[in-house]
Amino acid sequence: MTVVFKRTEGLTEKSFHYCPGCTHGIIHRLVAEVLEELGVLGKAIGVAPVGCSVLAYDYFNCDMHEAAHGRAPAVATGIKRVLPDKVVFTYQGDGDLASIGTAEIVHAAHRSENITTIFVNNAIYGMTGGQMAPTTLAGQKATTAPYGRDPKHAGMPLKVSEMLATIPGATFVERVSVHNPANIRKAKKAIKKAFEHQLAGKGFSIVEVLSTCPTNWGKTPIESLKWLEENMIPYYPLGNFRNSEEVK
């Protein structure tokens, strides 16, 4: 009998704890599938963040390490330098990476550490209850911005991919989304390319994935997908911002 679908070996059997409609589960699967398809599950080491995906170590079927809030790139740097033959990645949200961890991600890219970062941007602090994040859109409401983000007070949302793409050490920078099947396929290709850069020793690679947060956005899962497409993508355009010479 032809097998048309099977669970990836890159994930454990444990059920996700994420809210209904959250796209963390999709992104987890894409990363897991890529690690399996590249044949590197046995030598992969992931670094989990503080945030909604703090329990990522329960889901990825590879060695995992927990980091303090925002420090995943620093932890990954240490692991990769001590174990350079391993495939090391961080999985971080926008509160973790773009706020308290801004220095760590910028300097990891500046040093061109040979690690891969999966950056999940849902424009809000999720685990802590929906506070405004550096990525929260102008006018978007949050518990700490009940009237919406005011750029005159909080500045404009931080475009992480565009910022990191200005750093020579960042060899692969791409922004993708998982709001529909076509973009999920494109996201997987980008994630695979990022890991291929690491395997080829090209240096720092990052994939920013636009994601939803139905619970803290106050929307249904379907409404959240539409909101992402109509509001986030115009401000955070999808595409590749940096790609070193084609990986052989």
N, C-alpha and C positions, 0 to 999 in steps of 0.2 A: 504494500500500500504506500502511495506517495505521501510524504510528510509535507503538509502545507503550512504548518505552524508548530513551533515548540518554544517553550520558555528558554530564554537565554541562560547559559551557564554563568553569566556575569552577575546574576542576581541571586540572592538567597531565597529561601521559601517564605521568609517572614513578610507578612502583609504590611503595606505602607500605612503610616499613621496620618498622612496628609488629608486635608479637608476635601470634600467632594468638589470636583472641578479644578482643583489645583493641578498645574501641569508639571510639578516636580517629578511625578511618577513617570511621565513620558520622557523627560530629560534623563532620569536615572537609567531608563531602559536603553536609550540611545547610547549613553556612555558605556553601559555594560555590553551591549552588542558589539560596539567598536572594539573594546578590549578583547572580547572573545574572537572576533573575526581577524584581528591582527595577531592573534596567538600569544598575547602577552599577559593574560590573566594571572599566570603563575608567577610573574615578576612585577606585577603592578602594585603600587602602594598609593592609596588615596589619603588625603587629609581632609577631614570633616570640619565644618565651621561652627560658629555659634549662630543659631537662627533656626528657621523651620527645618532645615536639613541637618540639624545637629546630630540626628540619629542615623546619618548615612552609613555609618559603620555597621549598622544592622542589616543593611540592604545590599551593598556591594560585596560580591563574593571574591574578595581579594583582601590583602592586608590593608588595614586602615589605621589611621592615627587621628586623635582628636587634638585640636589646637585651641588656644585661647582666642577670644573674640578679635577677629581681624588679622590674626597672626599666621594664618595658614600658609601664605607664601614663604614666610621666614622658616616655618617648620619644614616645609617641602624643600627649601634650599638646603637645610642641614641634612635631610635624608638623602637627597640626590648627590650631594658632594661626598657623603660617606659611602653611599651605594650607587655609584654612577651607572651601573649596568641595569638598574631597576627603572621601571616606567613610573614616574611620580606625577601625580596630579592633585590639584585642589578643586574642591567643589564649594562655591561660595555664593551667598546672596548679596543683594545690593547694600543692605545695612552693614553687613560684615566687611565686604570688600571696599565699597565706595565711601564709607564713613570712617569708622574707627580703624579700618585696615588700609586706608589710602596710601600711607607711607610705605607699607610693606609691598603692596602690589606695584607701585611706581618704581621702587628701587630694585625689586626682583626683575622687572622688565628692563630697567636701566643696566643691570649687570648681565642681562641676557641669560639668566639662569635657565638651564635646559629642563624646564618643567612645563606642564600644561595646566591651564586654569579654565574651569568651566564656571562662568559667571552668570548667575540667574538674576535677571532684573525684572521685578514685578512692581517697581515704583512705590514701594511702601515697606515699612517694618512689619513683618508678618507675625512672628512668634510672640512678640511683646505687645500686640494688640492694635496695630494699625497706626503707628506714629508716622510723621512725615520723615521721609528718607532723602538723601541727597538727590535721588533720582525721581522723586515725586514731581509730577507735572505741575506747571503753573496753573493755578485755579483748582487743582485736585484737592479734595477734602481729606483730612486725616484727623486723628484724635488730637494731635498737637497743632493742627491747622484747621479748625472747624469751619472757617470761612473760605478755605482753599489756600493753597500756597501763594504767597504774595512775593513776587520777585524783588520788590523794593526792600522787603524785609529779609528774605531767605535766599535771594539770588536765584538764578535760573538752574534748572535741573542739570546735574553733571553728566556729560557725555563721556563715559569712561573709554569706550573703544576709540573715539576720535582723539582723546587725550593720549592714550597709550600708543597710538599709531604714530605719534610724533617722535617717539623714542626709538633710536636706531636699534637698540637691543631687542625690541619686540619684533620678532621675525614673521609672526602670523597673527593677525588680528581680524576677526570677522564677527559681525552681528547677525543673528538668525532669530527665528521665531518658531513656535510650535502651536500656532493657533488653527492650523488646518493641515490635512494630510500632505499637500504639496510642500509646505514649508517644513514639516517634520522630516521629510526626505532630504531637503536641502540642509537642514540642521545636522542630520547624521553625517552627511558628506563633509561638512565643515569640521565637525568634531573629529572625524577620522583623519582629515588633513592635518589638524593640529597635533594629534598624536604622532602622525608620520613625521612631522617636523622634529619632534623630540627624538624619535627613533633614529633620525638621520643626523642628530647632533646639531640642529640648526639654531637652537637657543629657545628663548621664551616664546610661548604660544598661548593665545587666549581666545575663547569663543564666548561671546556674550549672547545669552538666550533670553529673549523677551518672554515673560511668563505671566500667568494670571494669579490673582488672589481674590477669589469670589467672596470669601468671608469678610475680609477687611475692606474690600471695595463696596460691599453691600449690594452685590449683584448675584444673579444666578450664574451657573457655569456657562451657559450659552450667551448670556448678556456680557459676561466677562470677556469671552473670546472676541465678540464684536467690538467691545470697548477698546480692547488692545489694538485691534486692527485699525479702528477709526481715530484713536487718540495717541497711542504710544508710537506706532510706526511712523506717522508723519513727523514726530519730533526725533525719534530714534530710528533713522532709516536703515533698512537691512542692506547688507552687502559686505564685501571684503575691503578692509582698510589698509592691510599690509600683508604681503605674501612674498617671502624670499624666493629665490630662483626655484623652479620646479623640482620637487623632491624626486630623486631618481630611485 
